[in-house]
Amino acid sequence: IVSTIALISQTYNIVGDFGSFMLTWSLLALPVVYLLDASVPAVLYLAGSIAWVADVRFNAGQPMWFWLLTALIVPSLWLTSRVNRYRMRPVLVSWALALAICIGAGFTLTQDLGAIWMLTYAGIFAVLYLLGERWFADAANWWQRPFQTLGACGVFGLSLLLTFRWPWHEVIVPWHGNPTAAPLAIAVLWPIAAITLWLTSLRRRQFAEVLFGALPLVVAIGYLITARRESGVIPATVLSDIYLFILGVGTLWRGVREQRLGVVNGGMLMLSTLIAMRFFDGEYSFVIRGLAFMAVGLGFLMTNMVLIRRKGATV
């Protein structure tokens, strides 16, 4: 398709730019996705949509059409997932869709909404994780959990980022933007959807879902506290520290309870990263830092040894 479009454009001297070329290619590839039930055209379609919105972002155009382009692939994913959602095609397309949403949000929303980007991305990562827990709950490995994996990594990364002061300064600095209704509606829709799913998880008493899905609430509280300006950014960073600590401890406890070594190491990684960032961010001597890192390493070793022994005893 790409070669044909390029050849026709060169032959007949059709005027256009890179953005229109990628949009035409993506739209022509979309019927192939539905007719052949193939995963590679679906992934290429999403990649083409990302390339198009990136070009439109820095040139003239309306990047909000990206969300419609992305939504057009969802029915195909739903149809191919009805028989077995853990097959290669649904999993691969789910990875591409989740990545496209995260990347596309940066091109369509963050430059128009100021500090609201924190709340928007918190909603996106929480929605991905919560949907993944409902849709890919019985997956055998992390590769078959695209939404959970990307959502959990996003929650951890954003939570760690918000433990620093500079993101919260964007809330205090006066913002003179004038966003239109479309980006504002989409930006607010993600945290609303996340909180709705989170309330459902809370009623179902799903421990992991409640932990990871609470990030939009934490960001919203921090945003409201910081927006008062007289309180500064310290309360918001402390709140993020507390949330990330609880997230790490909860993940560690879940891994030990379920005897899942990967989850245990994930929780330990969250805690050790938080401790390391605070030591680099604070004024501590090298002796204290060294002892802290030794304690974290010893905790890694002992936790893994205990878990391996428990697994061996149950075999």
Order of alpha helices (4+ residues) and beta strands (2+ residues): alpha-alpha-alpha-alpha-alpha-alpha-alpha-alpha-alpha-alpha-alpha-alpha-alpha-alpha-alpha
